[in-house]
């Protein structure tokens, strides 16, 4: 598309001192005549292009000119490419490959790995989740209704009908959000709990909800600070505790143990997480959580009697 090419040429000139028409023609696989017309179009758009004749001639943006708040640096492009590769690992969308190629085409060839910050952003969903990614993306794009079964955190399965609005990743978990015609409200669904997904022939008109609105509603509904817990860890757990909670959360005691106060979204979640530390952690408060841990340990013990 011409607009894509004009944008790419402009970004190239912003990041390189001077580029010849021949180089641009080869890079974007167009004729020299097309590049000449593109330069005229960019000039008419208000970006001052200066041309130079001779063996070292070419085009460059007038010295001292800058696009306020719009200049994208090489570091920005590296970050964008890393993020796109992460998204690509979660989907089979060929357009992402093409976008990565276009961005790569305007990066200077002399840019080396040592000049960049490498980020391995792995957004790859679980195998079961990935089965749903393609159909969901198609339904969202084409505004098709979908139906599926959903298993909630209590193990209850319900049939749902949804106007899918988008997919988002939170804490390495993929979700789809949309307007649920079963509950007549906006809902968020975890992909790993979806079954029997079907794209329906009916279409819908997208409602006026943004991802920010839905995410805030999601956070309020989940109530991430429902259970407050005071914990004490053995010194052997220091590395894991600091990795998961941060240096500013844990207090190292004189005997080497670590104390911290944290929050869980539910008593069930708190119990599951604390039990994952085995005998390396003790609940100091609240008493309800202590009793719940004891009950779970007793049930586990009974399995082996």
Phi, psi and omega in degrees: 000143183298318182299318177301317182292318179299318178295316181296320178296317180299316180294322177300314181291331177290331186255355179229144185295318182202136181227133181280158178297325180297316179298316180295320180297318179291319183296319184258006174056050176228175180278163176298322179300321178295319178297319179299317179293322178298317180298321178294320179295319178296320177299316181293337178281356177103005178260112187290111178260130178249133179252145180233136179268171177101179183296330178255024182283180181152201181242147171207159177280139184312133182304133178092349180276140176213151176268104183304127175063015181234351182289130179250124182276170177298324178296322178298316180296320178299318179294318179298315180297319179298316179295319179296321178296323177296316178295322180298326180293340181266347185226174175243034185275112182293337180294333176292321176300316181295322179294318177299319179296320181294319178294318179298329182292335181261004175278137178301139181296332183281356178293122183248168183300327183289344180269359186240159172261122182267129178235122178262089182266100183267099179262014187296125179282166174296156182309318181293324179294319185296332177301326184273340188300312182298306179301321179294317178299319179296316181295320179295316181294318185267001180059045175264144171289154176230156173231152180192168171260148182225134180256115181278179185289355175259004179084011180269127181260133178228155175270135183232152172230128192225144165267095186289131183252331181179168176246145174212155182251131178218119180060041180067017178239132180269139179229154168244139178236157180174186180268117183275117179283347176282319181258353181055048180197165176288135180222158178240133183234133177282128186300325183293345181257006181268137177224161176052046181289131178225137172271122183269155181289339181290143177254165180223162175262124185298133179278162186275072176233136175260163178299324179297320178297315182293318181296321179295320178295321178297314180296319180294321182290319181289326179058075188291348181244046184279319183244119177263130184228137174254124187235153174229122184254149173290156184300331180297342182265009186304312183298313181295319180298315181292325177296317188271332184245338179097154182295328185280352182263330186262138176253122179275119181278168183298332180271005178094346178288164181239133178246142176203158175243129182219176182234148176231154183286339180201165177296322179298314180295320179298317180297313180300315183294314183294321178295336180292344178271356179061223183275012183268005180218149176230135176278124178267324182199145008269165180299325181299321179290321177301315181294322179295320177297315180299318180296319180293320178295321178296317179296321178295319180296322182294335179295336185253009179277000000 
